[in-house]
Amino acid sequence: MTEQFDLDRYGRTQLEARRGEKWARDGSAAIPMWVADMDFPLAPPIRRALEEAIATGDLGYPVSSLEPTLAAAFADWERSRHGLDFDPVSVVVTTDVVQAIYFAIDALSAPGEGILTLTPAYPPYFGALDEKSRKLVAHDLAIVDGAYRFDAAALRALVAAERPRLMLLCNPHNPTGRVFTRTELSELASIAIDADLVVISDEIHCDLVYPGSTHIPIATLGDEIAQRTITLSSASKAFNLAGLRCAVAACGTADLAARLRATPKRQRGRANNLGILAAITAWQEGTPWLDAVLAHLAANRERVTGVLAGLESVTCIPPEATYLAWLDLRRSGLGDDPASVIAHRARVTLMAGTEFGAAGRGHARLNFATTTAVLDEALERLAGFLGAR
Ligand SMILES: Cc1ncc(COP(=O)(O)O)c(C=O)c1O
């Protein structure tokens, strides 16, 4: 299956010629394993759809009529793949997931109010809270029984003390790669219901889950939680379309949808037509390609965890989802920001753990969604540098 899509097709020269920030930012000085983009050829149906639009010059102003088709494709995908059922009318289309988070924060909380999130957390969450003058209410995940987990009693106590307005959940979780279980999600849902929190559930990594784990949208856990949840997603992670600007928010009620849409249309901007087209095609025809990518990523995950397991200075719990490995480098002696030393000395660019909040000190995030050859070279460099520590 993997060969059919030739996911190892691009060599270093082709990748280094890419204009996306992953490869363009640092030139050839280091192997980029930071921002969450993949290095594979596009899924063939998506490529065909985009090429056809370009060949016919179909690049006029976006038409609203594409949005219901997008919402329906998203609803079908979520229902058949993840068991999440919602009315496509409740879907708000945005240019990206982070933009939807900003709208939700604006619509559903006031400056000074708290937003609960599990840390370490995806860096733009901190930026959103900061720029919107909301208070971060953070609960650190900790390794318990070999997995990153929250402490439900401590979380409840934190919510009682800080009285946040919103819960910003990331499931599957970036950067730890955790896929929260039904029991854990039920705890979170119960905390949200008891404290009257609206849940913004960022599920953008939901299609990048490895065998042994199952993604459960929190909104599937009953009407009470569904009605207070906004499920955010996009085809951009699983199908590698981040530059095309299109994301979706499935709102638990018409009222939540109306509140998200309250920002004037012109101020919200519009999703890109090509992005909408690509997402529709991904959700309607992308499964064979996604299956091949998941097999490739699973093999890469084994290579990464296999190499790192041999290094005293690193701890890495295999991610249950995402193509991101969260490296605990606190034993390496490289200080709070090991990524900066590693970039310089091993010439591999990881994402600095400190960007994920205080809980990320001494950590770094490694993106392994690349070709076998690039991954092997990066791992060799990392093992060479870290093995000596
Ligand atoms: C958890 C999470 N949310 C959102 C995003 C970004 O999504 P978008 O580009 O649609 O804003 C990412 C990107 O890696 C992510 O990991």
The ligand as a Tripos MOL2 file, in Angstrom:
@<TRIPOS>MOLECULE
LIG
   16    16     1     0     0
SMALL
NO_CHARGES

@<TRIPOS>ATOM
      1 C1         -3.4140   20.8980   18.1850 C.3       1 LIG1
      2 C2         -3.3410   21.7600   16.9800 C.ar      1 LIG1
      3 N1         -4.3230   22.6360   16.7200 N.ar      1 LIG1
      4 C3         -4.2910   23.4330   15.6430 C.ar      1 LIG1
      5 C4         -3.2440   23.3620   14.7570 C.ar      1 LIG1
      6 C5         -3.1760   24.2950   13.5940 C.3       1 LIG1
      7 O1         -4.2700   24.2280   12.8330 O.3       1 LIG1
      8 P1         -4.5480   25.3870   11.7790 P.3       1 LIG1
      9 O2         -3.3770   25.4600   10.8770 O.co2     1 LIG1
     10 O3         -5.7960   24.9490   11.1310 O.co2     1 LIG1
     11 O4         -4.7050   26.6090   12.6200 O.co2     1 LIG1
     12 C6         -2.2100   22.4540   14.9540 C.ar      1 LIG1
     13 C7         -1.0880   22.3990   14.0270 C.2       1 LIG1
     14 O5         -0.1750   21.6850   14.1630 O.2       1 LIG1
     15 C8         -2.2600   21.6330   16.0950 C.ar      1 LIG1
     16 O6         -1.2900   20.7630   16.3660 O.3       1 LIG1
@<TRIPOS>BOND
     1     1     2 1
     2     2     3 ar
     3     2    15 ar
     4     3     4 ar
     5     4     5 ar
     6     5     6 1
     7     5    12 ar
     8     6     7 1
     9     7     8 1
    10     8     9 2
    11     8    10 1
    12     8    11 1
    13    12    13 1
    14    12    15 ar
    15    13    14 2
    16    15    16 1
@<TRIPOS>SUBSTRUCTURE
     1 LIG1         1 GROUP 0 **** ****
